[in-house]
Amino acid sequence: MGVLGTLFSQIHAKFTAPQHLDTPLNGKIFVVTGGLTGIGYHTSLNLALRGATVYAGVRSVSRGQGIVAAMPLPAGGQGKVVPFECDFSTFKSAADAAQRVKAATGRIDGLVNNAGRLANYGPYELGENGVELLVAVNHFGLVIFTKAVLPLLEATSKLPGSDVRIVNVASNAAMFSPNWQIGTAWDTFNSTLAPNESKVNDSNIQMLRYGVSKMFPIGWTMSLQEKLVKEQSNIITVSLHPGGVATDNNHFAKIPIVGLMFLTPSQGALTSLFALTSPTIRAKEAQYKGKYLHPYGKITTPEVKTIADPATRQKLWDMTEEVIAAGGLKKP
């Protein structure tokens, strides 16, 4: 989808009422990373209001507890939100977050990987594992966390009446890098994408890096679904662009006039909620498995078509596994 198509999609989402999502979720247990800010907050709130228990990943549990205490949840209601420490910036912290979830619950009915690092969080920086921080959080943290809790998701999927799904929140920002091609591990995960060193931290270059980092989960989700199908798993995986959302850290949404076109955070959560809980997904699972969605559940071709190429996706999967096994990247 090009820039004009993206603009039309955004306008359509802004002024179109989505499918009403009110299916009762009593007794269900969900995990939402980045679950108490922006669209993650509204994802967690909606699930809890429908009766689910939500483990919401946060950087600070004490701050998370304050946010939960102020949530408009009915007294005596079955739904609840439980914050847990979740940091995707290092391989170890992502794995530790998964262990906290597994220690807290014996089932997971659905996972929403909503945690992410935005383009304007800071300058180009390699993290503890030698991976650029946008990629470390938006791709590697997601992969490590998901694979660590996957056995619990698999076990839940075998229970009577279960409907387990994995939802990975990506972005359409890769549209600014339509000619992207996979390269070596270092070039793929750590490229500055700048024409010269003086422009490494220009805002447009930061957006390029952000878009590529949020593109990786789209291809990885497709590959994960293929592997689950081969294993005869009932789990459905999807990735999605939530729309342009006016979250607190989105500087573009604060531009006069332009900001009027952005979705509210509650609207931004609706595509995640559709992917996670809509009966339509299960009823038409052959159509939705491994797909990339735009608001509010529209199956869409990824902005960078090469990320859907099977050979490219396999190389991305293999390189990701190799980097994780090695504990990170070292400059060649």
C-alpha positions in Angstrom: 0.0 0.0 0.0 1.5 3.3 -1.1 1.3 6.7 0.5 -2.0 7.6 -1.2 -3.5 4.3 -0.2 -2.3 4.7 3.4 -3.9 8.2 3.5 -7.2 6.8 2.3 -7.0 4.0 4.8 -6.4 6.4 7.6 -9.3 8.7 6.6 -11.6 5.7 6.3 -10.6 4.4 9.8 -11.0 7.9 11.3 -14.6 8.2 10.2 -15.8 4.6 10.0 -17.4 2.8 12.9 -15.6 -0.6 13.5 -17.2 -3.9 14.3 -18.6 -3.9 17.8 -16.4 -6.0 20.0 -18.3 -7.1 23.1 -17.9 -10.9 23.2 -17.7 -12.0 26.9 -14.3 -13.2 27.9 -14.9 -14.4 31.4 -12.2 -16.8 32.5 -9.9 -15.9 29.7 -6.3 -14.9 30.4 -4.4 -12.5 28.0 -1.0 -10.9 28.0 -0.5 -7.4 26.6 3.0 -6.1 26.4 3.2 -2.3 26.7 -0.2 -2.8 28.2 -0.8 0.3 30.2 0.1 3.2 27.9 -1.5 4.4 24.6 -3.3 1.7 22.6 -2.0 -1.0 25.0 -3.9 0.6 27.9 -7.2 0.6 25.9 -6.5 -3.0 24.8 -6.1 -4.1 28.4 -9.1 -2.1 29.6 -11.4 -3.5 26.9 -10.4 -7.1 27.7 -10.8 -6.6 31.4 -14.2 -4.9 31.0 -15.3 -8.1 29.1 -14.3 -10.3 32.1 -10.8 -11.3 31.2 -7.7 -11.3 33.4 -5.0 -9.3 31.7 -1.3 -9.4 32.5 -0.1 -6.0 31.3 3.6 -5.6 30.7 5.1 -2.3 32.0 8.6 -1.0 32.6 7.7 0.1 36.1 5.3 -2.1 38.2 4.8 0.6 40.8 3.7 3.1 38.1 1.6 0.3 36.5 -0.2 -0.4 39.8 -1.2 3.3 40.0 -2.6 3.2 36.4 -4.5 0.1 37.2 -6.0 1.5 40.3 -7.4 4.4 38.3 -8.9 2.2 35.6 -12.7 2.5 35.2 -13.3 -1.2 36.1 -16.6 -2.0 37.9 -16.2 -3.0 41.6 -16.7 -6.7 42.0 -16.3 -7.4 38.3 -14.6 -10.5 37.1 -12.1 -8.8 34.9 -8.8 -7.5 36.2 -5.5 -6.1 35.1 -2.2 -7.3 36.6 0.9 -5.4 35.8 4.2 -7.2 35.4 7.7 -6.0 34.7 8.4 -6.1 31.0 11.4 -4.6 29.2 12.3 -5.6 25.6 15.5 -3.6 25.3 17.8 -6.5 26.1 17.6 -10.2 25.3 17.8 -11.1 29.0 15.1 -8.7 30.1 12.7 -9.9 27.4 13.3 -13.5 28.5 12.9 -12.5 32.2 9.6 -10.9 31.4 8.3 -14.1 29.9 9.4 -16.1 32.9 7.4 -13.7 35.2 4.2 -14.4 33.1 4.8 -18.2 33.2 5.3 -18.1 36.9 2.0 -16.2 37.4 -0.4 -18.1 35.2 -1.0 -21.7 33.9 -2.7 -20.6 30.7 -2.6 -17.8 28.1 -5.6 -17.4 25.7 -3.9 -14.7 23.7 -0.8 -12.5 23.4 -0.7 -9.0 22.1 2.8 -7.8 21.5 2.2 -4.1 21.8 5.4 -2.9 23.4 7.6 -0.8 21.1 10.1 1.9 20.8 9.2 4.9 18.7 11.3 6.7 16.2 11.7 9.8 18.4 12.8 8.1 21.6 16.4 9.0 21.0 19.5 8.9 18.7 20.8 5.9 17.0 22.2 3.6 19.7 23.4 0.1 20.0 22.0 -1.7 23.0 23.5 -4.2 25.4 23.4 -7.0 22.8 25.0 -4.9 20.1 21.6 -4.4 18.3 20.2 -1.0 17.4 17.6 -0.3 20.1 14.7 0.2 17.8 15.3 -3.3 16.4 16.1 -4.7 19.8 12.8 -3.7 21.2 10.5 -3.9 18.2 11.8 -7.2 16.8 14.2 -9.2 19.0 12.3 -8.5 22.3 9.0 -9.5 20.6 10.6 -12.7 19.2 12.3 -13.8 22.5 9.2 -13.1 24.6 6.8 -14.9 22.2 8.9 -18.0 21.8 9.4 -18.2 25.6 5.6 -18.2 26.3 4.7 -20.2 23.2 4.6 -23.6 25.1 2.0 -22.1 27.4 0.0 -20.8 24.4 0.2 -24.2 22.8 -0.9 -26.0 25.9 -3.9 -23.6 26.2 -4.8 -24.1 22.6 -5.4 -27.8 23.3 -8.0 -27.2 26.0 -11.7 -27.6 25.2 -13.3 -24.3 23.9 -10.0 -22.5 23.5 -9.2 -20.0 20.8 -5.6 -18.9 21.1 -4.1 -16.1 19.1 -0.9 -14.1 18.8 -1.2 -10.5 17.7 1.9 -8.5 16.8 1.5 -4.8 16.5 3.6 -3.5 13.6 3.3 -0.3 11.6 2.9 0.9 8.0 5.9 3.2 8.5 8.0 0.9 6.3 6.3 2.6 3.3 9.1 5.1 3.5 11.6 2.3 2.6 9.8 0.6 -0.3 13.0 -0.8 -1.9 14.3 -2.4 1.3 16.3 -5.6 0.7 17.7 -8.0 3.3 21.5 -8.2 3.7 24.0 -9.4 6.2 22.8 -9.6 9.9 24.7 -6.4 10.7 23.4 -4.5 7.7 19.9 -5.8 8.2 19.5 -5.1 11.9 22.0 -2.2 12.5 22.1 -0.1 9.4 21.8 3.6 10.1 20.0 4.0 6.7 21.6 7.4 6.5 23.4 8.7 3.4 26.2 10.0 5.6 27.2 10.2 9.2 26.0 13.8 9.7 22.4 12.7 9.0 22.2 9.6 11.2 19.9 11.3 13.7 17.8 13.4 11.4 14.1 12.9 12.1 13.4 11.5 8.6 16.2 9.0 9.0 14.9 8.0 12.4 11.6 7.3 10.8 13.2 5.1 8.2 14.8 3.0 10.9 11.6 2.8 12.9 9.6 1.7 9.8 12.1 -1.1 9.1 12.2 -2.2 12.7 8.4 -2.5 12.7 8.4 -4.3 9.4 10.4 -7.3 10.7 7.5 -8.6 12.9 5.3 -8.7 9.8 7.5 -11.2 8.0 8.3 -13.0 11.3 4.6 -13.4 12.0 4.0 -15.0 8.6 6.8 -17.5 9.1 5.7 -18.3 12.7 2.2 -19.1 11.3 3.6 -21.4 8.7 5.6 -23.3 11.3 2.5 -23.6 13.6 0.5 -24.9 10.7 3.1 -27.6 9.9 3.0 -28.6 13.6 -0.8 -28.8 13.3 -1.3 -26.1 15.9 -4.6 -24.3 16.2 -3.0 -21.0 17.1 -3.7 -18.1 14.8 -1.1 -15.4 14.4 -1.6 -12.0 12.8 0.4 -8.7 12.5 -1.2 -5.3 12.1 -0.9 -1.6 11.6 -3.1 0.0 14.2 -3.6 3.2 12.2 -1.9 6.6 12.8 -2.7 7.1 16.5 -2.5 10.2 18.6 -0.5 8.7 21.5 1.4 10.9 23.9 4.7 10.3 22.2 3.5 10.8 18.6 4.8 14.3 17.7 3.2 14.2 14.3 -0.3 14.0 15.9 0.4 17.3 17.6 0.8 19.2 14.3 -2.2 21.5 13.7 -4.7 20.2 11.1 -2.6 17.1 10.5 -3.4 15.9 14.0 -7.1 15.9 13.2 -6.6 12.8 11.0 -5.1 10.7 13.8 -7.1 8.0 15.6 -7.6 8.2 19.3 -5.8 5.6 21.4 -9.1 3.8 22.0 -9.6 3.7 18.3 -6.0 2.5 17.8 -6.7 -0.5 20.0 -9.6 -1.7 18.0 -7.6 -3.6 15.3 -5.7 -5.4 18.0 -8.9 -6.3 19.7 -10.5 -7.5 16.5 -7.5 -9.7 15.8 -7.5 -11.1 19.3 -11.1 -11.6 20.0 -13.4 -11.3 17.0 -15.3 -14.5 16.1 -14.7 -13.6 12.5 -11.1 -14.5 12.7 -11.7 -18.0 13.9 -14.7 -18.5 11.5 -12.5 -17.5 8.6 -9.1 -18.6 9.9 -7.9 -19.8 6.5 -8.2 -16.2 5.3 -6.6 -14.6 8.4 -3.7 -16.9 9.4 -0.4 -15.1 9.2 -1.9 -12.0 7.6 -1.2 -8.3 8.0 -4.2 -6.2 8.9 -5.1 -2.5 8.7 -7.9 -0.9 10.7 -10.2 -2.4 11.5 -9.3 -5.9 10.4 -8.7 -5.3 6.7 -6.3 -7.9 5.2 -3.6 -5.8 3.5 -0.4 -6.4 1.5 2.7 -5.3 3.5 4.0 -1.9 2.5 7.4 -3.5 1.6 6.5 -6.5 -0.6 9.9 -8.2 -0.1 9.1 -8.9 3.6 6.4 -11.3 2.4 8.8 -13.1 0.0 9.3 -16.7 1.4 13.1 -16.7 0.8 13.5 -13.3 2.5 11.3 -14.3 5.4 13.3 -17.5 5.9 16.5 -15.6 5.9 15.1 -13.1 8.4 14.0 -16.0 10.6 17.3 -17.7 10.4 19.4 -14.6 11.1 17.2 -13.7 14.0 17.7 -17.1 15.5 21.5 -16.9 15.0 21.8 -13.5 16.6 19.8 -14.6 19.6 21.8 -17.8 20.0 25.0 -15.8 19.8 23.7 -13.3 22.5 23.8 -10.4 20.1 25.8 -8.8 17.3 29.4 -7.8 16.9 30.5 -5.4 14.2 32.3 -7.3 11.4 
